[in-house]
């Protein structure tokens, strides 16, 4: 009866805008283990799952990025574990899994090495219903596709030639390791009774609270341009090259939907009950802007079109933060068909992301990322570090230090 009342009434939560909203609570909250959950995508995903009433256990090194110490940490069980260390060092994780009757879902944001996934599956054997692995479009960097269109999920096939395979792996170790993690999931599923899984292959992720700071660097580069020595530039080779991006809000929302709808996904052969499982899906925006277009749109959202010039530069020293891959855009047709993938419009992504980082300059509890950004601008964009402080004062009317003349 209590569960029914909760379902009918919902829970009223206060949003950042101060307005209350009703959130539907599932009748039976799911037990979810999240590797990560405190970073860029993990924080937003955790927030949505917490709002939905699920029971979260986060496994990470204990670093709470951006505002995750306020929005996530108090509402979830936390186990400190460094997955780069031998699994024997994670005694609390082993104890938790051993004492648990079972987990509905595992969401793996930090599976950067096949050993991490291997250890996870070995610990969880027979105790998890569904595994969501966060992969990357970098996997296509270690494969050779036979067409020039956006990469399909079926293009993730390693070369048959061992020499060529080793050559690609050496050039793109990250993509190699992430594809190896996918291969571990597939092997466990096929031969060791591993859990059903879905791998989400993501291109460069954009949006609020990006711990790589790439978007914010470009944004501050333009807003502080009159106080910096380095001109805003795009490598000539990227001027006409389309790129895939994905919005953090869309990724979190899809993971939330997969968790909520897991009970309907009875088998990978039953499309009517959900998407085919044990497969990979590309996620991205529908639009594929060039880096040059992205910066122009960012500039327009900042109302700087008349004052900031974006130039092209063929030199090797040109700063390039997007894209992180060379294989080009990815196709999202499969995700649209089976996951009902309906990403946010590119123009909205630009507007909302720019607005977030403009606000972040003033946000008191974002002191650490703001200081990181100031140091970045001082280190790479000018030889006169105080000019960055002066620019922040002139543009945003905020002051983070006091200049003292040499005596």
C-alpha positions in Angstrom: 0.0 0.0 0.0 2.8 2.4 0.9 4.5 1.6 -2.5 1.3 2.4 -4.3 0.9 5.8 -2.5 4.5 6.7 -3.4 3.8 5.8 -7.0 0.6 7.9 -7.2 1.9 10.9 -5.3 5.5 10.9 -6.4 8.2 12.8 -4.6 8.6 16.6 -4.8 12.2 17.6 -5.4 13.6 21.1 -5.6 15.5 21.9 -8.8 18.4 24.4 -9.3 15.8 27.0 -10.4 14.0 26.6 -7.0 10.9 25.1 -8.6 9.5 21.9 -7.4 8.8 18.9 -9.7 7.1 15.6 -9.3 9.3 12.5 -9.9 7.8 9.1 -10.4 9.2 6.6 -8.1 9.4 2.9 -9.2 7.4 0.5 -7.2 10.5 -1.7 -6.6 13.7 0.3 -6.5 16.6 -1.5 -8.2 19.9 -2.3 -6.7 22.6 -0.7 -8.9 26.3 -0.9 -8.7 28.1 1.9 -10.5 31.8 1.9 -11.3 32.6 5.7 -11.2 29.4 7.7 -10.8 31.3 10.7 -9.6 32.6 12.2 -12.8 31.2 13.8 -16.0 28.6 11.3 -17.2 28.5 9.4 -13.9 27.4 12.3 -11.8 24.4 13.1 -14.0 23.4 9.5 -14.4 23.6 9.0 -10.6 21.5 12.0 -10.0 18.7 10.7 -12.2 18.8 7.3 -10.7 18.7 8.7 -7.2 15.7 10.9 -8.1 14.0 7.8 -9.4 14.4 6.1 -6.0 17.0 3.4 -6.9 19.5 2.1 -4.4 23.0 3.0 -5.6 26.4 1.7 -4.6 29.3 3.7 -6.1 32.8 2.2 -6.6 35.5 4.8 -7.2 38.7 6.2 -5.8 36.9 8.8 -3.7 37.4 11.9 -5.7 34.2 13.9 -5.9 34.3 16.1 -9.0 32.5 19.4 -9.5 29.4 19.3 -7.2 29.0 15.5 -7.0 30.0 15.7 -3.3 26.7 17.5 -2.7 24.3 15.9 -5.3 25.5 12.3 -5.2 27.7 11.3 -2.3 25.1 11.8 0.5 22.5 9.7 -1.3 24.5 6.6 -2.2 26.6 3.9 -0.6 30.3 4.5 -1.5 33.1 2.0 -1.7 36.6 3.3 -2.2 38.5 1.2 -4.7 41.2 1.9 -7.3 40.7 -0.4 -10.2 44.3 0.0 -11.3 45.4 -1.9 -8.2 45.0 -5.7 -7.8 41.4 -6.7 -7.0 42.6 -8.1 -3.7 43.2 -4.5 -2.5 39.4 -3.8 -2.9 38.4 -5.8 0.1 35.3 -3.8 0.8 34.0 -4.3 -2.7 34.6 -8.1 -2.4 32.8 -8.1 1.0 29.9 -6.1 -0.4 29.4 -8.4 -3.4 29.8 -11.5 -1.3 27.2 -10.4 1.1 24.8 -9.3 -1.6 22.0 -11.5 -2.8 22.2 -9.9 -6.2 22.3 -6.7 -8.2 19.8 -5.7 -10.8 22.2 -3.5 -12.9 25.9 -2.7 -13.1 26.9 0.5 -14.9 30.6 0.7 -15.7 31.9 4.2 -16.4 35.5 3.3 -15.4 36.3 0.1 -17.4 39.5 1.4 -19.0 41.3 -1.9 -19.1 40.1 -5.5 -19.9 41.4 -6.6 -16.5 39.0 -4.2 -14.8 36.0 -5.8 -16.6 37.4 -9.3 -16.1 37.7 -8.8 -12.4 34.3 -7.3 -12.2 32.6 -10.1 -14.0 34.4 -12.7 -11.9 33.3 -11.1 -8.7 29.8 -10.6 -9.8 29.3 -14.1 -11.3 25.7 -15.1 -11.1 24.8 -12.0 -9.2 24.0 -9.3 -11.8 21.0 -9.1 -14.1 22.3 -6.5 -16.6 25.6 -4.9 -17.4 25.8 -1.4 -19.1 29.3 -0.7 -20.3 30.4 2.8 -21.3 32.6 2.4 -24.4 33.9 4.9 -27.0 34.0 5.6 -30.7 37.8 5.2 -30.3 37.3 1.5 -30.9 37.0 2.3 -34.6 40.5 3.6 -34.6 41.9 0.1 -34.2 39.7 -1.3 -36.9 39.6 -1.0 -40.7 36.2 -0.2 -42.3 35.6 -0.6 -46.0 33.6 2.5 -46.6 33.8 6.3 -46.0 30.4 6.8 -44.4 29.9 7.3 -40.6 31.1 4.3 -38.6 28.6 1.5 -38.0 28.7 -0.8 -35.0 29.6 -3.6 -37.4 32.8 -1.8 -38.4 34.4 -2.6 -35.0 36.3 -5.6 -36.4 40.1 -5.8 -35.9 42.3 -6.4 -38.9 43.0 -10.1 -39.7 46.7 -9.2 -40.3 48.5 -9.5 -36.9 51.1 -6.9 -37.9 48.5 -4.4 -38.9 46.5 -5.1 -35.8 49.5 -4.4 -33.6 50.3 -1.3 -35.6 46.8 0.2 -34.9 46.8 -0.8 -31.3 50.2 0.9 -30.7 48.8 4.1 -32.4 45.5 4.1 -30.4 46.0 2.3 -27.1 42.8 3.7 -25.5 40.6 2.4 -28.3 42.4 -0.9 -28.2 41.8 -1.3 -24.5 38.1 -0.2 -24.7 37.4 -2.7 -27.5 39.2 -5.3 -25.4 36.8 -4.6 -22.6 33.8 -5.1 -25.0 35.4 -8.4 -26.1 35.7 -9.6 -22.4 31.9 -8.9 -22.0 31.1 -10.9 -25.1 33.3 -13.8 -24.1 31.8 -14.0 -20.6 28.3 -13.9 -22.1 29.0 -16.6 -24.7 31.1 -19.0 -22.7 30.9 -18.3 -19.0 27.3 -17.5 -18.3 28.0 -13.8 -18.1 25.2 -11.2 -17.7 23.4 -9.7 -20.6 25.0 -6.4 -21.6 24.8 -3.3 -23.7 27.9 -1.3 -24.7 27.4 2.3 -25.5 30.0 3.7 -27.9 30.3 7.4 -27.3 32.1 10.1 -29.3 33.4 13.3 -27.5 30.9 14.1 -24.8 29.9 17.7 -24.2 27.8 19.4 -21.6 28.0 20.7 -18.0 30.7 19.4 -15.5 33.2 18.1 -18.1 36.3 17.0 -16.2 38.4 17.3 -19.3 37.5 21.1 -19.4 37.7 21.1 -23.2 34.6 23.1 -23.9 35.3 25.5 -21.1 38.8 26.1 -22.4 37.5 27.1 -25.8 34.8 29.2 -24.2 37.2 31.2 -21.9 39.6 31.5 -24.8 37.1 33.5 -26.7 35.7 35.5 -23.8 39.1 36.5 -22.5 40.6 36.9 -26.0 41.4 40.7 -25.6 43.6 39.8 -22.6 45.4 36.8 -24.1 48.2 36.6 -26.6 47.1 33.5 -28.4 44.6 33.9 -31.2 41.6 31.6 -31.4 42.5 29.1 -34.1 41.4 25.9 -35.7 43.8 23.5 -37.5 43.5 23.8 -41.2 43.0 20.1 -41.6 39.8 20.2 -39.5 38.1 23.1 -41.2 35.8 20.9 -43.3 35.9 17.7 -41.3 32.5 16.8 -39.6 32.7 15.4 -36.1 30.3 13.5 -33.8 29.5 14.8 -30.4 27.1 13.5 -27.7 25.3 15.5 -24.9 25.8 14.3 -21.4 22.2 14.8 -20.5 21.1 12.5 -23.4 23.5 9.8 -22.3 22.3 9.9 -18.7 18.7 9.9 -19.7 19.2 6.8 -21.9 21.0 4.9 -19.2 18.1 5.8 -16.9 15.6 4.5 -19.4 17.6 1.2 -19.8 17.6 0.7 -16.1 13.9 1.5 -15.7 13.0 -0.7 -18.6 15.3 -3.6 -17.8 12.3 -5.8 -16.7 10.9 -5.7 -20.2 14.1 -6.8 -21.9 13.4 -10.5 -21.5 15.7 -11.7 -24.3 17.9 -10.3 -27.1 15.6 -12.0 -29.6 12.5 -10.2 -28.4 12.6 -6.8 -30.0 9.1 -6.0 -28.9 10.2 -6.3 -25.3 13.1 -4.0 -25.6 16.4 -3.5 -27.6 18.5 -6.5 -28.6 21.0 -7.1 -25.8 24.7 -8.3 -25.9 25.4 -5.7 -28.5 27.0 -2.3 -29.0 25.2 1.0 -29.9 26.7 4.2 -31.2 25.2 7.4 -29.5 25.7 10.9 -30.9 23.9 14.0 -31.9 22.2 13.9 -35.3 24.2 17.0 -36.4 27.9 16.7 -37.3 29.4 20.1 -37.1 33.0 20.9 -37.9 35.2 22.2 -35.2 35.2 25.5 -37.0 31.4 25.6 -37.0 31.3 24.5 -33.3 33.5 27.5 -32.3 31.5 29.9 -34.4 28.3 28.7 -32.8 29.9 28.9 -29.4 31.0 32.4 -30.2 27.5 33.4 -31.3 26.0 32.0 -28.1 28.5 34.2 -26.2 27.5 37.3 -28.3 31.1 37.7 -29.4 30.6 37.4 -33.1 31.6 41.0 -33.7 34.7 41.0 -31.5 36.4 37.6 -31.8 38.0 36.3 -34.9 38.5 32.6 -35.4 41.4 31.8 -37.7 42.8 28.7 -39.3 46.4 27.6 -38.8 48.3 24.8 -40.5 51.1 24.7 -37.9 51.8 21.8 -35.7 51.4 23.9 -32.5 47.8 24.7 -33.1 45.6 23.8 -30.1 43.0 21.1 -30.9 40.7 19.8 -28.2 38.0 18.3 -30.5 37.7 15.7 -32.1 39.7 13.1 -30.1 39.4 10.6 -33.0 40.4 10.4 -36.6 37.8 7.9 -37.8 35.1 10.5 -38.4 31.5 10.6 -37.3 29.4 7.6 -36.2 26.1 6.4 -37.4 23.2 6.5 -34.8 20.7 4.6 -37.0 20.8 1.5 -34.8 20.3 3.4 -31.6 17.4 5.3 -33.1 15.8 2.1 -34.2 16.2 -0.1 -31.1 16.9 2.4 -28.2 14.4 5.1 -29.3 17.5 7.4 -29.3 16.3 11.0 -29.8 19.1 13.3 -28.9 18.8 17.0 -28.0 19.2 19.4 -31.0 22.7 20.6 -31.5 21.7 24.3 -31.2 20.2 23.6 -27.8 23.3 21.7 -26.6 25.5 24.7 -27.5 23.2 27.2 -25.8 22.8 25.2 -22.6 26.4 24.2 -22.3 27.6 27.8 -22.9 25.1 29.0 -20.3 26.4 26.5 -17.7 30.0 27.5 -18.0 29.2 31.2 -18.0 27.4 30.6 -14.7 30.2 28.4 -13.3 32.5 31.4 -13.2 30.4 32.8 -10.3 29.5 29.5 -8.6 31.1 29.4 -5.1 31.2 25.6 -4.8 33.0 25.2 -8.1 36.2 26.7 -6.8 38.4 23.8 -7.8 37.5 23.5 -11.5 37.5 27.3 -11.7 41.1 27.5 -10.3 42.1 24.7 -12.8 40.8 26.8 -15.6 42.6 29.9 -14.5 45.9 28.0 -14.3 45.2 26.5 -17.8 44.6 29.9 -19.4 47.7 31.4 -17.6 49.9 28.5 -18.7 49.0 28.0 -22.3 47.4 31.2 -23.6 49.6 34.1 -22.4 53.0 34.8 -21.0 51.5 37.3 -18.6 49.5 35.3 -16.1 48.0 38.3 -14.3 46.3 39.3 -17.6 44.0 36.4 -17.1 43.0 37.7 -13.6 42.5 41.2 -15.1 40.4 39.8 -17.9 38.1 37.9 -15.5 37.6 41.1 -13.6 36.8 43.1 -16.7 34.6 40.5 -18.4 32.8 38.9 -15.4 33.4 41.5 -12.6 35.0 38.8 -10.4 38.5 38.9 -8.9 40.5 35.9 -7.9 43.7 37.6 -6.8 45.4 40.9 -6.2 48.2 42.1 -8.4 51.3 43.4 -6.5 54.0 45.3 -8.2 57.6 44.2 -7.7 59.3 46.2 -4.9 
